[in-house]
Amino acid sequence: MLLPLNYHGRAESGCTSSLIVLLLGSALLVRSSPLSLATRRWGRTNPKLGRMLRYPTSVAVAPSLQIYTHEGCLKHKVMFHPESPERLRYLMEDIIPTLSSRLSFDVISPNRLPTKEDLQLIHTPDYVESTFEAFRQVRDGHAVSVFLDSDTQVVEGTEESAMRGAGVTLQAVEDVVEGKALRAFVMVRPPGHHAEPNTAMGFCVYYSVLCITSSVS
């Protein structure tokens, strides 16, 4: 589920979901709901109320923000294409290190890769198999590129970038759900918010956003 955030980064009124997801081009923000955040705050500041809410005040509080990304997401590169590795490289090398030193958050690079079952939470088995076949053709040297649709290509490096992007996103959301982080900001590419169940679209190989919301629903 995609839910709106206001300019303070808080959920708009009436939001009761346990996850709030905001897609920013190739970046994704996942955070706990207002209720769960309030529970954590009350548990820390009011021991009696904390016990009532079953949130023990002695338990270590998860990091308020963690950044999730992977260098493998830089490998997908289509010549003369607007969706380039430089978009993510700029965040990874210039923006995030500066912000990290000021705001003290960790940058996580999970090694997780999605299974076919993960991808089939959203995509049809035939489409998932067609992407794996395109990966194999390029990997084995049978094709330089394979078009999944009119503007989404598989080239050398696409397989790792697409799989890493989906895996990183899945891991980030699971960490928030399990309380290992209060917020997760995900920076991956190719983008993961245009693909349809049975086809690629808008430079997106997989619809990672819906895969992760389905996996935790």
C-alpha positions in Angstrom: 0.0 0.0 0.0 1.3 3.5 -0.9 0.4 6.1 1.6 1.0 9.9 1.5 3.4 11.7 3.8 3.1 15.4 4.6 6.0 17.8 4.4 7.1 16.8 7.9 7.4 13.2 6.9 4.4 12.2 9.0 1.4 10.3 7.8 -1.6 12.2 6.6 -4.6 12.1 8.9 -6.6 8.8 8.9 -3.5 6.7 8.2 -3.6 3.5 10.2 -1.3 1.2 8.2 1.6 -0.4 10.0 3.9 0.7 7.2 4.2 4.0 5.3 5.9 3.8 2.0 7.0 6.8 0.0 8.7 6.3 -3.4 11.2 8.9 -4.5 12.3 8.0 -8.0 14.8 5.3 -7.1 14.5 5.7 -3.4 12.0 4.3 -0.9 11.2 5.4 2.6 9.6 2.9 5.0 8.7 3.8 8.5 6.6 2.6 11.4 3.0 3.8 11.9 2.2 6.8 14.1 0.7 4.4 16.6 3.7 2.2 16.9 6.0 5.2 17.1 3.8 6.7 19.8 3.9 3.4 21.8 7.7 3.5 21.7 7.9 7.1 22.8 5.4 6.6 25.7 7.1 3.5 26.8 10.4 5.5 27.2 9.0 8.6 28.9 6.3 7.0 31.1 7.3 3.6 32.6 3.9 2.9 34.0 2.2 3.6 30.6 5.0 1.7 28.9 4.1 -1.4 31.0 0.4 -0.9 30.1 1.3 -0.9 26.5 3.6 -3.9 26.9 6.6 -2.1 25.7 9.4 -2.8 28.2 11.4 0.4 28.8 14.6 -1.6 29.3 14.6 -3.0 25.8 17.1 -1.3 23.5 15.4 1.1 21.0 16.0 0.3 17.3 17.9 2.9 15.2 15.6 5.7 14.1 16.8 5.5 10.5 18.9 3.1 8.4 19.8 3.5 4.7 19.6 0.4 2.5 21.4 0.2 -0.8 23.8 -2.0 -2.8 26.6 -1.3 -5.2 25.2 -4.0 -7.5 22.4 -1.6 -8.3 24.9 0.5 -10.3 25.7 -2.2 -12.8 22.6 -1.8 -15.0 23.6 0.7 -17.6 21.8 1.3 -20.9 23.7 3.7 -23.2 22.0 7.2 -23.8 19.2 6.3 -21.3 17.8 8.8 -18.8 17.7 6.2 -16.0 21.4 6.0 -15.4 23.7 4.7 -12.6 24.8 8.3 -12.0 21.4 9.0 -10.3 22.2 6.5 -7.6 25.9 7.0 -7.5 25.4 10.7 -6.7 23.3 9.7 -3.6 25.8 7.0 -2.5 29.0 9.0 -2.9 28.0 12.6 -2.4 24.8 13.0 -0.5 24.5 10.1 1.9 28.1 10.2 3.4 27.6 13.9 4.3 24.1 13.3 5.8 25.3 10.3 7.7 28.1 12.2 9.4 25.6 14.8 10.5 22.6 12.6 11.4 24.4 9.5 12.5 22.6 6.8 10.6 24.0 3.5 9.2 24.2 2.5 5.6 23.2 -1.2 5.2 24.1 -3.3 2.1 22.1 -6.6 2.5 23.3 -9.6 0.4 19.7 -10.9 0.1 18.3 -11.9 -3.3 14.6 -12.4 -4.0 13.3 -15.9 -4.8 11.0 -16.6 -7.6 8.3 -17.0 -5.0 9.0 -13.4 -3.7 8.7 -12.0 -7.3 5.5 -14.0 -8.0 3.7 -12.3 -5.1 3.1 -9.6 -7.7 4.2 -10.9 -11.1 2.9 -13.8 -13.1 5.1 -16.9 -13.2 5.4 -16.5 -17.0 6.7 -13.0 -16.7 9.2 -13.9 -14.0 10.4 -16.7 -16.1 10.7 -14.4 -19.1 13.0 -12.1 -17.1 15.2 -15.0 -16.0 15.4 -16.1 -19.6 16.4 -12.6 -20.7 19.1 -12.6 -18.0 20.4 -16.0 -19.2 20.6 -14.9 -22.8 22.7 -11.9 -21.9 24.8 -13.7 -19.3 25.6 -16.5 -21.8 26.5 -14.1 -24.6 23.6 -15.1 -26.9 22.3 -11.4 -26.9 23.8 -8.0 -26.1 20.5 -6.8 -25.0 16.9 -8.0 -24.6 13.9 -5.7 -24.7 11.3 -6.5 -22.0 9.1 -3.7 -23.4 9.7 -0.7 -25.6 11.8 1.2 -23.0 13.0 -1.4 -20.6 16.1 -3.4 -21.6 18.1 -6.2 -20.1 21.8 -5.7 -20.7 25.0 -6.8 -19.0 24.6 -5.9 -15.3 20.8 -5.7 -15.4 20.3 -9.1 -13.7 22.4 -8.1 -10.6 20.9 -4.7 -10.3 17.3 -5.8 -10.6 17.8 -8.8 -8.2 19.8 -6.7 -5.7 17.2 -3.9 -5.8 14.3 -6.3 -5.0 16.3 -8.1 -2.3 17.5 -4.9 -0.6 13.9 -3.6 -0.5 12.6 -6.8 0.9 15.2 -6.9 3.6 14.6 -3.2 4.6 10.9 -3.7 5.1 11.4 -6.9 7.1 13.8 -5.1 9.4 11.2 -2.4 10.0 8.5 -4.9 10.6 10.7 -6.9 13.0 11.7 -3.7 14.9 15.3 -3.7 13.9 14.9 -0.1 12.5 12.2 2.5 13.0 12.7 3.8 9.4 14.3 2.5 6.3 15.3 4.6 3.4 15.9 2.4 0.3 18.0 3.5 -2.6 18.0 1.0 -5.5 17.7 0.8 -9.3 16.3 0.0 -11.8 13.2 1.7 -10.4 10.6 -0.6 -9.0 7.2 1.1 -9.3 6.0 0.9 -12.9 6.2 -2.7 -13.9 2.9 -4.5 -14.4 2.1 -8.1 -13.2 2.8 -9.5 -16.7 5.2 -7.0 -18.2 8.0 -4.5 -17.6 7.2 -0.9 -17.9 8.8 2.5 -17.4 12.4 1.2 -17.0 11.2 -1.1 -14.2 11.9 -4.8 -14.4 10.1 -5.7 -11.2 7.5 -3.9 -9.1 9.5 -4.1 -5.9 7.2 -1.8 -3.9 4.2 -4.1 -4.3 6.4 -7.2 -3.7 7.4 -5.9 -0.3 4.0 -4.8 0.7 2.6 -8.2 -0.3 5.3 -10.0 1.6 4.4 -8.3 4.9 0.6 -8.2 4.5 
